[in-house]
Amino acid sequence: MNSGKEGGVQALFQEILEWIVFVWCHAPKLELALNDSLKNTFFKDVNNHLLRLYYLHDISMKNQEKSCENIHVLVRQHFEFEEGGVRPVRAVST
């Protein structure tokens, strides 16, 4: 595993930064436990229906068109289009 204490990323970081402390994120484990506890209940069906509605909305043509409009506005705000090329409006780091 890449995050292992023996030869993974965690070990490489600890060689360089001896003071570093690694902790595990408990959110994924909590989600798995919640999903298991709701497996054969009415709430699991509700969750599935809500998820399907979300994906239906997410892939809808109107929603995708709005996303393309937003991208177009952002590109126009940050780039100038001249004949033969494109350049950033301003060159600063954020």
Secondary structure, DSSP 8 states (H G I E B T S, - for coil): -TT-TTTSHHHHHHHH-TT-------HHHHHHHHHHHTTTSHHHHHHHHHHHHHHHHHT-HHHHHHHHHHHHHHHHHHEEEETTEEEES-----
